Amino acid sequence: IFNAIRYAICGLWLSLGAPYVFNLFKLNDKTIKT
């Protein structure tokens, strides 16, 4: 049960964090190119 909770939290972090990190890298890429 604890592993399931841990995986659920990790999945939530990934689903919330991935777009944020992706946008962060995209923003950095945009500032580097210009």
mmCIF entry with sequence, helices, sheets and N, C-alpha, C, O atoms, coordinates in Angstrom:
data_MODEL
# 
_entry.id   MODEL 
# 
_entity.id                         1 
_entity.type                       polymer 
_entity.pdbx_number_of_molecules   1 
# 
_entity_poly.entity_id                      1 
_entity_poly.type                           'polypeptide(L)' 
_entity_poly.nstd_linkage                   no 
_entity_poly.nstd_monomer                   no 
_entity_poly.pdbx_seq_one_letter_code       IFNAIRYAICGLWLSLGAPYVFNLFKLNDKTIKT 
_entity_poly.pdbx_seq_one_letter_code_can   IFNAIRYAICGLWLSLGAPYVFNLFKLNDKTIKT 
_entity_poly.pdbx_strand_id                 A 
# 
loop_
_entity_poly_seq.entity_id 
_entity_poly_seq.num 
_entity_poly_seq.mon_id 
_entity_poly_seq.hetero 
1 1  ILE n 
1 2  PHE n 
1 3  ASN n 
1 4  ALA n 
1 5  ILE n 
1 6  ARG n 
1 7  TYR n 
1 8  ALA n 
1 9  ILE n 
1 10 CYS n 
1 11 GLY n 
1 12 LEU n 
1 13 TRP n 
1 14 LEU n 
1 15 SER n 
1 16 LEU n 
1 17 GLY n 
1 18 ALA n 
1 19 PRO n 
1 20 TYR n 
1 21 VAL n 
1 22 PHE n 
1 23 ASN n 
1 24 LEU n 
1 25 PHE n 
1 26 LYS n 
1 27 LEU n 
1 28 ASN n 
1 29 ASP n 
1 30 LYS n 
1 31 THR n 
1 32 ILE n 
1 33 LYS n 
1 34 THR n 
# 
_struct_asym.id          A 
_struct_asym.entity_id   1 
# 
_struct_conf.conf_type_id            HELX_P 
_struct_conf.id                      HELX_P1 
_struct_conf.pdbx_PDB_helix_id       AA1 
_struct_conf.beg_label_comp_id       PHE 
_struct_conf.beg_label_asym_id       A 
_struct_conf.beg_label_seq_id        2 
_struct_conf.pdbx_beg_PDB_ins_code   ? 
_struct_conf.end_label_comp_id       LYS 
_struct_conf.end_label_asym_id       A 
_struct_conf.end_label_seq_id        33 
_struct_conf.pdbx_end_PDB_ins_code   ? 
_struct_conf.beg_auth_comp_id        PHE 
_struct_conf.beg_auth_asym_id        A 
_struct_conf.beg_auth_seq_id         2 
_struct_conf.end_auth_comp_id        LYS 
_struct_conf.end_auth_asym_id        A 
_struct_conf.end_auth_seq_id         33 
_struct_conf.pdbx_PDB_helix_class    1 
_struct_conf.details                 ? 
_struct_conf.pdbx_PDB_helix_length   32 
# 
_struct_conf_type.id          HELX_P 
_struct_conf_type.criteria    ? 
_struct_conf_type.reference   ? 
# 
loop_
_atom_site.group_PDB 
_atom_site.id 
_atom_site.type_symbol 
_atom_site.label_atom_id 
_atom_site.label_alt_id 
_atom_site.label_comp_id 
_atom_site.label_asym_id 
_atom_site.label_entity_id 
_atom_site.label_seq_id 
_atom_site.pdbx_PDB_ins_code 
_atom_site.Cartn_x 
_atom_site.Cartn_y 
_atom_site.Cartn_z 
_atom_site.occupancy 
_atom_site.B_iso_or_equiv 
_atom_site.pdbx_formal_charge 
_atom_site.auth_seq_id 
_atom_site.auth_comp_id 
_atom_site.auth_asym_id 
_atom_site.auth_atom_id 
_atom_site.pdbx_PDB_model_num 
ATOM 1   N N  . ILE A 1 1  ? 0.845  -1.205 0.000   1.00 0.00 ? 1  ILE A N  1 
ATOM 2   C CA . ILE A 1 1  ? 0.000  0.000  0.000   1.00 0.00 ? 1  ILE A CA 1 
ATOM 3   C C  . ILE A 1 1  ? 0.879  1.253  0.000   1.00 0.00 ? 1  ILE A C  1 
ATOM 4   O O  . ILE A 1 1  ? 0.585  2.219  -0.705  1.00 0.00 ? 1  ILE A O  1 
ATOM 5   N N  . PHE A 1 2  ? 1.950  1.238  0.786   1.00 0.00 ? 2  PHE A N  1 
ATOM 6   C CA . PHE A 1 2  ? 2.819  2.419  0.842   1.00 0.00 ? 2  PHE A CA 1 
ATOM 7   C C  . PHE A 1 2  ? 3.500  2.664  -0.508  1.00 0.00 ? 2  PHE A C  1 
ATOM 8   O O  . PHE A 1 2  ? 3.678  3.809  -0.924  1.00 0.00 ? 2  PHE A O  1 
ATOM 9   N N  . ASN A 1 3  ? 3.878  1.573  -1.186  1.00 0.00 ? 3  ASN A N  1 
ATOM 10  C CA . ASN A 1 3  ? 4.480  1.733  -2.512  1.00 0.00 ? 3  ASN A CA 1 
ATOM 11  C C  . ASN A 1 3  ? 3.491  2.349  -3.483  1.00 0.00 ? 3  ASN A C  1 
ATOM 12  O O  . ASN A 1 3  ? 3.868  3.182  -4.308  1.00 0.00 ? 3  ASN A O  1 
ATOM 13  N N  . ALA A 1 4  ? 2.226  1.949  -3.397  1.00 0.00 ? 4  ALA A N  1 
ATOM 14  C CA . ALA A 1 4  ? 1.204  2.509  -4.286  1.00 0.00 ? 4  ALA A CA 1 
ATOM 15  C C  . ALA A 1 4  ? 1.043  4.008  -4.043  1.00 0.00 ? 4  ALA A C  1 
ATOM 16  O O  . ALA A 1 4  ? 0.912  4.788  -4.987  1.00 0.00 ? 4  ALA A O  1 
ATOM 17  N N  . ILE A 1 5  ? 1.054  4.399  -2.777  1.00 0.00 ? 5  ILE A N  1 
ATOM 18  C CA . ILE A 1 5  ? 0.937  5.828  -2.447  1.00 0.00 ? 5  ILE A CA 1 
ATOM 19  C C  . ILE A 1 5  ? 2.159  6.580  -2.974  1.00 0.00 ? 5  ILE A C  1 
ATOM 20  O O  . ILE A 1 5  ? 2.044  7.680  -3.514  1.00 0.00 ? 5  ILE A O  1 
ATOM 21  N N  . ARG A 1 6  ? 3.318  5.968  -2.806  1.00 0.00 ? 6  ARG A N  1 
ATOM 22  C CA . ARG A 1 6  ? 4.548  6.619  -3.264  1.00 0.00 ? 6  ARG A CA 1 
ATOM 23  C C  . ARG A 1 6  ? 4.526  6.794  -4.780  1.00 0.00 ? 6  ARG A C  1 
ATOM 24  O O  . ARG A 1 6  ? 4.895  7.848  -5.299  1.00 0.00 ? 6  ARG A O  1 
ATOM 25  N N  . TYR A 1 7  ? 4.084  5.735  -5.492  1.00 0.00 ? 7  TYR A N  1 
ATOM 26  C CA . TYR A 1 7  ? 4.011  5.832  -6.951  1.00 0.00 ? 7  TYR A CA 1 
ATOM 27  C C  . TYR A 1 7  ? 2.983  6.869  -7.378  1.00 0.00 ? 7  TYR A C  1 
ATOM 28  O O  . TYR A 1 7  ? 3.184  7.580  -8.363  1.00 0.00 ? 7  TYR A O  1 
ATOM 29  N N  . ALA A 1 8  ? 1.878  6.956  -6.637  1.00 0.00 ? 8  ALA A N  1 
ATOM 30  C CA . ALA A 1 8  ? 0.846  7.938  -6.974  1.00 0.00 ? 8  ALA A CA 1 
ATOM 31  C C  . ALA A 1 8  ? 1.392  9.354  -6.810  1.00 0.00 ? 8  ALA A C  1 
ATOM 32  O O  . ALA A 1 8  ? 1.147  10.223 -7.647  1.00 0.00 ? 8  ALA A O  1 
ATOM 33  N N  . ILE A 1 9  ? 2.135  9.579  -5.724  1.00 0.00 ? 9  ILE A N  1 
ATOM 34  C CA . ILE A 1 9  ? 2.719  10.903 -5.488  1.00 0.00 ? 9  ILE A CA 1 
ATOM 35  C C  . ILE A 1 9  ? 3.764  11.215 -6.557  1.00 0.00 ? 9  ILE A C  1 
ATOM 36  O O  . ILE A 1 9  ? 3.830  12.338 -7.058  1.00 0.00 ? 9  ILE A O  1 
ATOM 37  N N  . CYS A 1 10 ? 4.580  10.216 -6.903  1.00 0.00 ? 10 CYS A N  1 
ATOM 38  C CA . CYS A 1 10 ? 5.591  10.430 -7.944  1.00 0.00 ? 10 CYS A CA 1 
ATOM 39  C C  . CYS A 1 10 ? 4.925  10.744 -9.277  1.00 0.00 ? 10 CYS A C  1 
ATOM 40  O O  . CYS A 1 10 ? 5.387  11.614 -10.015 1.00 0.00 ? 10 CYS A O  1 
ATOM 41  N N  . GLY A 1 11 ? 3.839  10.037 -9.585  1.00 0.00 ? 11 GLY A N  1 
ATOM 42  C CA . GLY A 1 11 ? 3.124  10.289 -10.830 1.00 0.00 ? 11 GLY A CA 1 
ATOM 43  C C  . GLY A 1 11 ? 2.540  11.690 -10.852 1.00 0.00 ? 11 GLY A C  1 
ATOM 44  O O  . GLY A 1 11 ? 2.561  12.368 -11.879 1.00 0.00 ? 11 GLY A O  1 
ATOM 45  N N  . LEU A 1 12 ? 2.018  12.119 -9.709  1.00 0.00 ? 12 LEU A N  1 
ATOM 46  C CA . LEU A 1 12 ? 1.455  13.463 -9.622  1.00 0.00 ? 12 LEU A CA 1 
ATOM 47  C C  . LEU A 1 12 ? 2.556  14.504 -9.810  1.00 0.00 ? 12 LEU A C  1 
ATOM 48  O O  . LEU A 1 12 ? 2.366  15.493 -10.518 1.00 0.00 ? 12 LEU A O  1 
ATOM 49  N N  . TRP A 1 13 ? 3.711  14.278 -9.172  1.00 0.00 ? 13 TRP A N  1 
ATOM 50  C CA . TRP A 1 13 ? 4.836  15.195 -9.319  1.00 0.00 ? 13 TRP A CA 1 
ATOM 51  C C  . TRP A 1 13 ? 5.298  15.267 -10.774 1.00 0.00 ? 13 TRP A C  1 
ATOM 52  O O  . TRP A 1 13 ? 5.600  16.341 -11.294 1.00 0.00 ? 13 TRP A O  1 
ATOM 53  N N  . LEU A 1 14 ? 5.345  14.079 -11.428 1.00 0.00 ? 14 LEU A N  1 
ATOM 54  C CA . LEU A 1 14 ? 5.784  14.063 -12.825 1.00 0.00 ? 14 LEU A CA 1 
ATOM 55  C C  . LEU A 1 14 ? 4.789  14.788 -13.718 1.00 0.00 ? 14 LEU A C  1 
ATOM 56  O O  . LEU A 1 14 ? 5.179  15.561 -14.593 1.00 0.00 ? 14 LEU A O  1 
ATOM 57  N N  . SER A 1 15 ? 3.492  14.537 -13.493 1.00 0.00 ? 15 SER A N  1 
ATOM 58  C CA . SER A 1 15 ? 2.471  15.150 -14.344 1.00 0.00 ? 15 SER A CA 1 
ATOM 59  C C  . SER A 1 15 ? 2.434  16.660 -14.142 1.00 0.00 ? 15 SER A C  1 
ATOM 60  O O  . SER A 1 15 ? 2.121  17.406 -15.070 1.00 0.00 ? 15 SER A O  1 
ATOM 61  N N  . LEU A 1 16 ? 2.754  17.115 -12.927 1.00 0.00 ? 16 LEU A N  1 
ATOM 62  C CA . LEU A 1 16 ? 2.744  18.559 -12.666 1.00 0.00 ? 16 LEU A CA 1 
ATOM 63  C C  . LEU A 1 16 ? 4.101  19.185 -12.990 1.00 0.00 ? 16 LEU A C  1 
ATOM 64  O O  . LEU A 1 16 ? 4.159  20.316 -13.472 1.00 0.00 ? 16 LEU A O  1 
ATOM 65  N N  . GLY A 1 17 ? 5.173  18.473 -12.735 1.00 0.00 ? 17 GLY A N  1 
ATOM 66  C CA . GLY A 1 17 ? 6.511  19.036 -12.883 1.00 0.00 ? 17 GLY A CA 1 
ATOM 67  C C  . GLY A 1 17 ? 7.040  18.998 -14.306 1.00 0.00 ? 17 GLY A C  1 
ATOM 68  O O  . GLY A 1 17 ? 7.789  19.887 -14.712 1.00 0.00 ? 17 GLY A O  1 
ATOM 69  N N  . ALA A 1 18 ? 6.656  17.970 -15.077 1.00 0.00 ? 18 ALA A N  1 
ATOM 70  C CA . ALA A 1 18 ? 7.197  17.833 -16.429 1.00 0.00 ? 18 ALA A CA 1 
ATOM 71  C C  . ALA A 1 18 ? 6.873  19.037 -17.319 1.00 0.00 ? 18 ALA A C  1 
ATOM 72  O O  . ALA A 1 18 ? 7.783  19.566 -17.956 1.00 0.00 ? 18 ALA A O  1 
ATOM 73  N N  . PRO A 1 19 ? 5.609  19.495 -17.391 1.00 0.00 ? 19 PRO A N  1 
ATOM 74  C CA . PRO A 1 19 ? 5.309  20.672 -18.218 1.00 0.00 ? 19 PRO A CA 1 
ATOM 75  C C  . PRO A 1 19 ? 6.053  21.916 -17.728 1.00 0.00 ? 19 PRO A C  1 
ATOM 76  O O  . PRO A 1 19 ? 6.477  22.742 -18.536 1.00 0.00 ? 19 PRO A O  1 
ATOM 77  N N  . TYR A 1 20 ? 6.214  22.054 -16.411 1.00 0.00 ? 20 TYR A N  1 
ATOM 78  C CA . TYR A 1 20 ? 6.911  23.215 -15.858 1.00 0.00 ? 20 TYR A CA 1 
ATOM 79  C C  . TYR A 1 20 ? 8.379  23.206 -16.273 1.00 0.00 ? 20 TYR A C  1 
ATOM 80  O O  . TYR A 1 20 ? 8.923  24.221 -16.708 1.00 0.00 ? 20 TYR A O  1 
ATOM 81  N N  . VAL A 1 21 ? 9.009  22.036 -16.130 1.00 0.00 ? 21 VAL A N  1 
ATOM 82  C CA . VAL A 1 21 ? 10.419 21.915 -16.514 1.00 0.00 ? 21 VAL A CA 1 
ATOM 83  C C  . VAL A 1 21 ? 10.579 22.095 -18.023 1.00 0.00 ? 21 VAL A C  1 
ATOM 84  O O  . VAL A 1 21 ? 11.531 22.721 -18.488 1.00 0.00 ? 21 VAL A O  1 
ATOM 85  N N  . PHE A 1 22 ? 9.624  21.533 -18.784 1.00 0.00 ? 22 PHE A N  1 
ATOM 86  C CA . PHE A 1 22 ? 9.679  21.653 -20.243 1.00 0.00 ? 22 PHE A CA 1 
ATOM 87  C C  . PHE A 1 22 ? 9.570  23.115 -20.656 1.00 0.00 ? 22 PHE A C  1 
ATOM 88  O O  . PHE A 1 22 ? 10.321 23.572 -21.518 1.00 0.00 ? 22 PHE A O  1 
ATOM 89  N N  . ASN A 1 23 ? 8.644  23.853 -20.053 1.00 0.00 ? 23 ASN A N  1 
ATOM 90  C CA . ASN A 1 23 ? 8.487  25.277 -20.362 1.00 0.00 ? 23 ASN A CA 1 
ATOM 91  C C  . ASN A 1 23 ? 9.723  26.050 -19.933 1.00 0.00 ? 23 ASN A C  1 
ATOM 92  O O  . ASN A 1 23 ? 10.131 27.000 -20.601 1.00 0.00 ? 23 ASN A O  1 
ATOM 93  N N  . LEU A 1 24 ? 10.322 25.639 -18.808 1.00 0.00 ? 24 LEU A N  1 
ATOM 94  C CA . LEU A 1 24 ? 11.522 26.309 -18.321 1.00 0.00 ? 24 LEU A CA 1 
ATOM 95  C C  . LEU A 1 24 ? 12.658 26.135 -19.327 1.00 0.00 ? 24 LEU A C  1 
ATOM 96  O O  . LEU A 1 24 ? 13.353 27.095 -19.658 1.00 0.00 ? 24 LEU A O  1 
ATOM 97  N N  . PHE A 1 25 ? 12.844 24.902 -19.810 1.00 0.00 ? 25 PHE A N  1 
ATOM 98  C CA . PHE A 1 25 ? 13.891 24.654 -20.797 1.00 0.00 ? 25 PHE A CA 1 
ATOM 99  C C  . PHE A 1 25 ? 13.590 25.383 -22.103 1.00 0.00 ? 25 PHE A C  1 
ATOM 100 O O  . PHE A 1 25 ? 14.495 25.913 -22.748 1.00 0.00 ? 25 PHE A O  1 
ATOM 101 N N  . LYS A 1 26 ? 12.308 25.408 -22.491 1.00 0.00 ? 26 LYS A N  1 
ATOM 102 C CA . LYS A 1 26 ? 11.930 26.072 -23.737 1.00 0.00 ? 26 LYS A CA 1 
ATOM 103 C C  . LYS A 1 26 ? 12.187 27.577 -23.615 1.00 0.00 ? 26 LYS A C  1 
ATOM 104 O O  . LYS A 1 26 ? 12.626 28.215 -24.572 1.00 0.00 ? 26 LYS A O  1 
ATOM 105 N N  . LEU A 1 27 ? 11.913 28.137 -22.441 1.00 0.00 ? 27 LEU A N  1 
ATOM 106 C CA . LEU A 1 27 ? 12.154 29.556 -22.213 1.00 0.00 ? 27 LEU A CA 1 
ATOM 107 C C  . LEU A 1 27 ? 13.656 29.840 -22.260 1.00 0.00 ? 27 LEU A C  1 
ATOM 108 O O  . LEU A 1 27 ? 14.083 30.822 -22.866 1.00 0.00 ? 27 LEU A O  1 
ATOM 109 N N  . ASN A 1 28 ? 14.457 28.982 -21.622 1.00 0.00 ? 28 ASN A N  1 
ATOM 110 C CA . ASN A 1 28 ? 15.906 29.146 -21.650 1.00 0.00 ? 28 ASN A CA 1 
ATOM 111 C C  . ASN A 1 28 ? 16.434 29.028 -23.075 1.00 0.00 ? 28 ASN A C  1 
ATOM 112 O O  . ASN A 1 28 ? 17.322 29.778 -23.479 1.00 0.00 ? 28 ASN A O  1 
ATOM 113 N N  . ASP A 1 29 ? 15.882 28.080 -23.835 1.00 0.00 ? 29 ASP A N  1 
ATOM 114 C CA . ASP A 1 29 ? 16.302 27.889 -25.217 1.00 0.00 ? 29 ASP A CA 1 
ATOM 115 C C  . ASP A 1 29 ? 15.981 29.129 -26.042 1.00 0.00 ? 29 ASP A C  1 
ATOM 116 O O  . ASP A 1 29 ? 16.761 29.533 -26.905 1.00 0.00 ? 29 ASP A O  1 
ATOM 117 N N  . LYS A 1 30 ? 14.827 29.728 -25.769 1.00 0.00 ? 30 LYS A N  1 
ATOM 118 C CA . LYS A 1 30 ? 14.410 30.921 -26.505 1.00 0.00 ? 30 LYS A CA 1 
ATOM 119 C C  . LYS A 1 30 ? 15.327 32.097 -26.169 1.00 0.00 ? 30 LYS A C  1 
ATOM 120 O O  . LYS A 1 30 ? 15.695 32.869 -27.054 1.00 0.00 ? 30 LYS A O  1 
ATOM 121 N N  . THR A 1 31 ? 15.695 32.236 -24.899 1.00 0.00 ? 31 THR A N  1 
ATOM 122 C CA . THR A 1 31 ? 16.545 33.351 -24.505 1.00 0.00 ? 31 THR A CA 1 
ATOM 123 C C  . THR A 1 31 ? 17.966 33.138 -25.007 1.00 0.00 ? 31 THR A C  1 
ATOM 124 O O  . THR A 1 31 ? 18.673 34.108 -25.283 1.00 0.00 ? 31 THR A O  1 
ATOM 125 N N  . ILE A 1 32 ? 18.396 31.885 -25.129 1.00 0.00 ? 32 ILE A N  1 
ATOM 126 C CA . ILE A 1 32 ? 19.744 31.610 -25.624 1.00 0.00 ? 32 ILE A CA 1 
ATOM 127 C C  . ILE A 1 32 ? 19.823 31.898 -27.128 1.00 0.00 ? 32 ILE A C  1 
ATOM 128 O O  . ILE A 1 32 ? 20.818 32.439 -27.610 1.00 0.00 ? 32 ILE A O  1 
ATOM 129 N N  . LYS A 1 33 ? 18.769 31.533 -27.865 1.00 0.00 ? 33 LYS A N  1 
ATOM 130 C CA . LYS A 1 33 ? 18.799 31.714 -29.319 1.00 0.00 ? 33 LYS A CA 1 
ATOM 131 C C  . LYS A 1 33 ? 18.770 33.186 -29.703 1.00 0.00 ? 33 LYS A C  1 
ATOM 132 O O  . LYS A 1 33 ? 19.413 33.572 -30.679 1.00 0.00 ? 33 LYS A O  1 
ATOM 133 N N  . THR A 1 34 ? 18.053 34.004 -28.974 1.00 0.00 ? 34 THR A N  1 
ATOM 134 C CA . THR A 1 34 ? 17.936 35.416 -29.342 1.00 0.00 ? 34 THR A CA 1 
ATOM 135 C C  . THR A 1 34 ? 19.145 36.194 -28.852 1.00 0.00 ? 34 THR A C  1 
ATOM 136 O O  . THR A 1 34 ? 19.230 37.403 -29.067 1.00 0.00 ? 34 THR A O  1 
# 
